[in-house]
Amino acid sequence: MKGQEWYQAAEVAEEYDEKRFSRGGRLIDRREKRAVLEALGPVEDQRVLEIACGTGRFTVMLAERGADITGLDISGPMLQEGREKAQRAGVADTLEFMRGDAGRLPFPDDHFDTVFAMRFFHLADTPAKFLTEMARVSKDRVFFDTFNRFSTRSLYNWLLPMGSRLYGDSEVRRLVREAGLDLVNAEHDFLVPYGFYRKVPDWIAGPIRSADTAVGETPLGHPLASVSYWQASV
């Protein structure tokens, strides 16, 4: 996995949400949460695993909706941020955070109803291995996102502290198929890359996002989108 040392630093964990999901980044946070909720559907009493849960943005959100959820991450400082977030939300007793390797999940086959990962596959050095493990421990659904190769994401990828793995559409479809999954749905969004939204205030980000969404709904939306959300079934 790319950037493990950087990702596990305490100062990165402490600043993670503020740097990525304040200012125009709030638009990203809302869109990602909507993508997860739409893909997973009702989660009450469902057993859910989140891979690379980070600071627990989605883990806590789903616990608040009644999911029996486990958040797994390789970073101890990130998990600590997640535990504190769960405590503030009043759901600390209804979820579990655990440290672990997504390439060797410590769960039996078909253990969860749903397994998902957000902001993970751009760091994956062996995506086939990770996706196969996700499929192994899920008995119903697998959901994840990718950053796309032929998009504006590639324009600033080299500036990032650890870069990103970018994917083509056909590559993701092959990975899904080889993991023994059936692709159910794919959505594509954000012609303007995440990095732009994080750098500008709300009053600039809002109109840009409206224009971004409008163009995204045209035939140009799919080929130019920088992010894709993939929903598959076991």
Phi, psi and chi 1 to 4 in degrees:
 res  aa     phi    psi   chi1   chi2   chi3   chi4
   1 MET       -  133.2 -179.5  173.9  164.7      -
   2 LYS   -67.7  145.0  -67.3 -177.7  179.7  179.3
   3 GLY    64.3   30.6      -      -      -      -
   4 GLN   -59.8  -42.8  -76.6 -165.6   38.5      -
   5 GLU   -63.4  -45.4 -177.1  176.6  -13.6      -
   6 TRP   -62.1  -46.9  175.4   88.3      -      -
   7 TYR   -64.8  -29.7 -177.9   74.3      -      -
   8 GLN   -90.9    2.2  -64.9 -174.8   67.0      -
   9 ALA   -71.2  138.9      -      -      -      -
  10 ALA   -61.6  -39.0      -      -      -      -
  11 GLU   -68.0  -30.3   58.8  -90.5   22.8      -
  12 VAL   -66.7  -44.6  171.2      -      -      -
  13 ALA   -62.4  -41.8      -      -      -      -
  14 GLU   -65.6  -31.2  -68.3  167.4   -1.5      -
  15 GLU  -102.0   -2.0  -60.5  174.4   -9.9      -
  16 TYR   -58.7  -55.6 -170.8   83.3      -      -
  17 ASP   -65.6  -42.3  -75.1   -0.1      -      -
  18 GLU   -63.3  -40.9  176.9   63.6   25.1      -
  19 LYS   -72.4  -32.2  -79.2 -168.4  171.3 -177.4
  20 ARG  -100.9  -25.7  -75.4  159.0  177.9   75.2
  21 PHE  -127.1   25.5  -51.8  117.1      -      -
  22 SER  -106.7  178.4   61.5      -      -      -
  23 ARG    49.8 -134.6  -64.7  162.5   58.5   85.3
  24 GLY   -66.5  -16.0      -      -      -      -
  25 GLY   -64.4  -16.8      -      -      -      -
  26 ARG   -63.1  -30.3  -78.8 -172.0  -79.9  -93.8
  27 LEU   -65.0  -37.5  -67.0  168.5      -      -
  28 ILE   -66.5  -45.9  -58.3  168.9      -      -
  29 ASP   -57.6  -46.6 -175.9   51.8      -      -
  30 ARG   -63.9  -42.0  -71.8 -162.7  -68.0  -90.8
  31 ARG   -66.7  -42.3  177.3   61.5  178.2  102.1
  32 GLU   -65.3  -41.1  -70.5 -176.4  -31.4      -
  33 LYS   -65.5  -38.3  -73.4  177.4  176.9  175.5
  34 ARG   -64.3  -40.2  177.5  163.6   62.1   86.8
  35 ALA   -60.5  -43.3      -      -      -      -
  36 VAL   -65.1  -46.6  169.4      -      -      -
  37 LEU   -64.8  -40.0  -68.8  173.5      -      -
  38 GLU   -67.9  -38.0  -71.0  177.3   -9.3      -
  39 ALA   -72.5  -39.5      -      -      -      -
  40 LEU   -84.6  -26.2  -88.2   57.9      -      -
  41 GLY    67.6 -158.4      -      -      -      -
  42 PRO   -59.9  130.2  -22.0   33.5      -      -
  43 VAL  -116.7    1.0  -65.6      -      -      -
  44 GLU   -58.6  127.0 -173.1  171.5    3.1      -
  45 ASP    66.7   10.0  -61.9  -34.6      -      -
  46 GLN   -87.2  142.0  -67.7  -75.6  -60.6      -
  47 ARG   -89.2  117.5 -176.8  174.7  -73.7  178.4
  48 VAL  -126.2  140.7 -179.9      -      -      -
  49 LEU  -119.1  128.2  171.6   64.8      -      -
  50 GLU  -106.7  121.6 -179.2 -177.0    1.2      -
  51 ILE   -86.1  138.3  -58.8  -67.5      -      -
  52 ALA    55.1   55.9      -      -      -      -
  53 CYS   -72.2  -15.4   65.1      -      -      -
  54 GLY    57.4 -127.4      -      -      -      -
  55 THR   -85.2    9.1   63.0      -      -      -
  56 GLY    82.8   21.8      -      -      -      -
  57 ARG   -55.1  -48.8  -77.9 -168.4  -56.8  137.6
  58 PHE   -85.3  -35.0  -53.8  108.4      -      -
  59 THR   -57.6  -49.4  -37.5      -      -      -
  60 VAL   -66.8  -42.5  171.1      -      -      -
  61 MET   -56.9  -43.6  176.0 -175.5   73.4      -
  62 LEU   -75.4  -32.7  -64.8  177.1      -      -
  63 ALA   -62.7  -38.2      -      -      -      -
  64 GLU   -64.5  -21.7  -69.1  175.0  -38.0      -
  65 ARG   -98.2   11.4  -73.6  162.7  171.2   76.0
  66 GLY    94.3    7.4      -      -      -      -
  67 ALA   -72.8  147.2      -      -      -      -
  68 ASP   -90.4   90.3  175.7    8.8      -      -
  69 ILE  -117.6  142.0 -175.6  165.2      -      -
  70 THR  -116.8  131.5  -60.6      -      -      -
  71 GLY  -108.8  123.8      -      -      -      -
  72 LEU  -115.1  135.8 -179.2  139.5      -      -
  73 ASP  -152.0  156.5 -158.6  -82.0      -      -
  74 ILE   -85.6  -14.7 -161.3  169.8      -      -
  75 SER  -100.4  117.6  169.0      -      -      -
  76 GLY   -61.1  -45.7      -      -      -      -
  77 PRO   -61.7  -38.1  -28.5   37.2      -      -
  78 MET   -62.7  -44.1  -72.7  -76.8 -171.5      -
  79 LEU   -62.3  -36.8  -68.7  170.2      -      -
  80 GLN   -64.3  -40.5 -177.3   56.8   36.7      -
  81 GLU   -60.4  -40.2  -67.9  -68.2  -41.4      -
  82 GLY   -64.8  -41.0      -      -      -      -
  83 ARG   -63.3  -40.8  -67.3 -174.8 -177.5  100.8
  84 GLU   -66.2  -37.6  -67.3  173.0    5.1      -
  85 LYS   -65.3  -41.7 -173.0  174.9  -65.0  179.8
  86 ALA   -64.6  -37.3      -      -      -      -
  87 GLN   -63.5  -44.7 -169.8   70.2   42.1      -
  88 ARG   -64.1  -33.2  -67.6 -167.6  -62.2  -89.3
  89 ALA   -83.0   -8.4      -      -      -      -
  90 GLY    78.4   22.9      -      -      -      -
  91 VAL  -121.5   16.3  -65.6      -      -      -
  92 ALA   -59.6  -28.2      -      -      -      -
  93 ASP   -88.4   -2.1  -65.4  -25.8      -      -
  94 THR  -114.9    7.8   64.1      -      -      -
  95 LEU  -141.9  170.0   56.2   77.0      -      -
  96 GLU  -132.7  131.5  180.0 -179.0    9.1      -
  97 PHE  -107.1  133.9  -74.3  109.3      -      -
  98 MET  -142.9  147.7   62.3 -176.5  -61.6      -
  99 ARG   -89.2  133.8 -168.7  170.8 -174.5  179.7
 100 GLY  -171.6  172.2      -      -      -      -
 101 ASP  -100.9  121.4 -179.0   -5.1      -      -
 102 ALA   -65.9  -17.2      -      -      -      -
 103 GLY   -83.1  -12.8      -      -      -      -
 104 ARG  -141.3   74.9  -66.3 -173.4  -64.0  -86.5
 105 LEU   -67.9  130.4  -65.2  174.7      -      -
 106 PRO   -85.0   50.3   33.5  -36.6      -      -
 107 PHE  -137.4  151.9  -51.3  105.5      -      -
 108 PRO   -73.3  169.0   26.0  -33.8      -      -
 109 ASP   -59.4  145.1  -64.6   -3.1      -      -
 110 ASP    56.8   34.0  -54.4  -35.4      -      -
 111 HIS   -80.1  -27.5 -171.4   66.5      -      -
 112 PHE  -117.5  153.5  -63.6   93.9      -      -
 113 ASP   -72.6  -41.0  -63.0  -61.9      -      -
 114 THR  -138.6  140.8  -63.0      -      -      -
 115 VAL  -127.7  132.2  178.4      -      -      -
 116 PHE  -142.0  160.9   76.8   99.3      -      -
 117 ALA  -147.0  129.4      -      -      -      -
 118 MET  -121.4  141.7  -63.9  -70.1  -72.6      -
 119 ARG    58.9   39.4  -58.9  -73.6 -169.2  104.7
 120 PHE  -122.6  -45.8  172.1   64.0      -      -
 121 PHE   -70.6  -15.4  -84.7   87.5      -      -
 122 HIS   -73.1  -13.5   69.0  -66.6      -      -
 123 LEU   -99.5   -7.4  -56.2  174.8      -      -
 124 ALA   -77.9  124.6      -      -      -      -
 125 ASP   -84.9  -24.1   47.8    3.2      -      -
 126 THR  -130.0   72.4   55.2      -      -      -
 127 PRO   -59.9  -34.5   20.3  -32.4      -      -
 128 ALA   -62.3  -40.6      -      -      -      -
 129 LYS   -64.1  -45.0  178.4 -179.3  179.9 -179.5
 130 PHE   -65.7  -44.3  -67.5  126.1      -      -
 131 LEU   -67.5  -36.4 -169.4   56.6      -      -
 132 THR   -63.9  -39.0  -62.3      -      -      -
 133 GLU   -66.1  -41.0  -86.8  -68.4  -87.8      -
 134 MET   -59.9  -44.2  -68.8  172.8   67.8      -
 135 ALA   -65.3  -36.4      -      -      -      -
 136 ARG   -62.1  -41.8  178.8 -176.1   66.9   79.3
 137 VAL   -92.3    0.2  -59.2      -      -      -
 138 SER  -103.7  141.3  175.5      -      -      -
 139 LYS  -106.1    0.7   61.3 -177.2  178.4 -177.4
 140 ASP  -141.0  -67.6 -171.8    4.8      -      -
 141 ARG  -126.8  149.2  -69.7  170.5  -64.9 -174.0
 142 VAL  -132.8  133.9  170.6      -      -      -
 143 PHE  -137.5  138.4  177.3   68.5      -      -
 144 PHE  -159.3  167.0   62.5  100.1      -      -
 145 ASP  -122.3  160.7   66.5  -20.9      -      -
 146 THR  -138.3  156.8   58.0      -      -      -
 147 PHE   -97.3  140.8  -67.8  139.8      -      -
 148 ASN  -101.0  140.9  -59.7  -32.8      -      -
 149 ARG   -66.5  -47.4  178.5  173.2  -64.0  123.4
 150 PHE   -95.4   71.4  -55.7  108.1      -      -
 151 SER  -156.5  176.6   70.5      -      -      -
 152 THR   -65.3  -18.0   51.9      -      -      -
 153 ARG   -56.4  -36.9  175.5   82.4 -174.6 -172.4
 154 SER   -67.8  -19.2   63.3      -      -      -
 155 LEU   -69.8  -30.0  -61.1  178.1      -      -
 156 TYR  -121.6   11.4   78.2  105.5      -      -
 157 ASN   -58.4  -36.4 -161.1   45.3      -      -
 158 TRP   -70.5  -15.3   62.1  -84.3      -      -
 159 LEU   -81.2  -18.3  -67.7  171.7      -      -
 160 LEU   -71.2  151.4  -59.2  174.7      -      -
 161 PRO   -61.5  -26.9   18.6  -31.5      -      -
 162 MET  -135.0   12.8   54.5 -171.1  167.3      -
 163 GLY    67.8 -175.2      -      -      -      -
 164 SER  -144.8  147.8  -69.1      -      -      -
 165 ARG   -85.6  124.0 -176.3 -174.1 -180.0   99.9
 166 LEU  -107.0  143.8  -54.9 -179.3      -      -
 167 TYR  -120.0  144.3  -65.2   80.7      -      -
 168 GLY   -91.0  157.6      -      -      -      -
 169 ASP   -57.3  -46.5 -173.0  -89.2      -      -
 170 SER   -66.0  -32.9   60.1      -      -      -
 171 GLU   -65.1  -44.4  179.4 -176.8    8.9      -
 172 VAL   -64.3  -43.9  176.4      -      -      -
 173 ARG   -60.5  -37.7  -67.6  176.0 -176.4  -87.6
 174 ARG   -66.8  -42.7  175.5  179.7   55.7   78.9
 175 LEU   -61.1  -42.1  -72.2  167.9      -      -
 176 VAL   -62.0  -46.0  167.8      -      -      -
 177 ARG   -64.1  -44.2 -175.9  174.2   61.1 -107.4
 178 GLU   -71.4  -19.5  -68.6  177.4   -7.1      -
 179 ALA   -82.8    0.9      -      -      -      -
 180 GLY    80.5   22.2      -      -      -      -
 181 LEU  -106.5  157.7  -63.9  166.3      -      -
 182 ASP  -109.8  126.2  -65.4  -41.6      -      -
 183 LEU   -72.5  125.4 -173.9   62.9      -      -
 184 VAL   -99.4  -41.7  173.6      -      -      -
 185 ASN  -158.6  148.7 -172.2   46.8      -      -
 186 ALA  -138.0  131.9      -      -      -      -
 187 GLU  -123.1  147.7  -67.0 -172.6   -0.1      -
 188 HIS  -131.0  136.2  -45.6  -78.9      -      -
 189 ASP  -152.4  172.8 -155.6  -14.8      -      -
 190 PHE    62.0   77.4  -74.1  100.7      -      -
 191 LEU   -65.5  -38.3  -82.1   67.1      -      -
 192 VAL   -84.0  126.9  177.0      -      -      -
 193 PRO   -69.3  159.6   25.9  -34.5      -      -
 194 TYR   -51.9  -41.7  -76.4  169.0      -      -
 195 GLY   -56.1  -34.1      -      -      -      -
 196 PHE   -64.9  -48.9  170.7   82.5      -      -
 197 TYR   -60.6  -36.6  -71.6  104.1      -      -
 198 ARG   -67.7  -20.6  -68.5 -160.2  -61.3  -97.7
 199 LYS   -94.6   -9.1  -62.1  -64.0 -175.5 -178.5
 200 VAL  -119.3  154.1  -60.5      -      -      -
 201 PRO   -71.8  166.6   24.6  -32.7      -      -
 202 ASP   -54.6  -41.1  -67.9  -15.9      -      -
 203 TRP   -68.7  -20.1   65.4  -88.4      -      -
 204 ILE   -91.1  -42.4  -66.4  177.6      -      -
 205 ALA   -62.8  -38.0      -      -      -      -
 206 GLY   -58.8  -55.9      -      -      -      -
 207 PRO   -62.3  -37.7  -23.8   33.8      -      -
 208 ILE   -62.9  -41.9  -64.5  -64.6      -      -
 209 ARG   -65.0  -37.6  177.1   60.8  177.4  150.9
 210 SER   -62.3  -43.7  -65.0      -      -      -
 211 ALA   -66.9  -40.8      -      -      -      -
 212 ASP   -56.9  -48.2 -173.3  -37.0      -      -
 213 THR   -64.5  -40.6  -57.8      -      -      -
 214 ALA   -62.3  -45.6      -      -      -      -
 215 VAL   -67.4  -35.5  176.6      -      -      -
 216 GLY   -62.5  -22.8      -      -      -      -
 217 GLU   -86.4   -2.9  -68.0  173.2  -10.2      -
 218 THR   -90.5  174.4   72.2      -      -      -
 219 PRO   -59.1  -18.6  -28.3   36.9      -      -
 220 LEU   -76.7  -17.0  -68.6  173.7      -      -
 221 GLY   -58.4  -48.2      -      -      -      -
 222 HIS   -65.5  -54.3  179.3 -179.3      -      -
 223 PRO   -66.4  -23.9   20.7  -31.6      -      -
 224 LEU  -100.0   -7.1  -64.6 -179.7      -      -
 225 ALA   -63.0  141.7      -      -      -      -
 226 SER   -93.0  -15.0   62.3      -      -      -
 227 VAL  -130.2  141.1 -179.8      -      -      -
 228 SER  -129.8  143.5  -67.8      -      -      -
 229 TYR  -114.1  124.4  -54.4  105.9      -      -
 230 TRP  -116.3  123.8  -53.5   90.9      -      -
 231 GLN  -114.4  126.1 -177.1  178.6   -6.7      -
 232 ALA  -132.5  159.7      -      -      -      -
 233 SER  -119.2  152.4   63.7      -      -      -
 234 VAL   -83.2      -  177.3      -      -      -
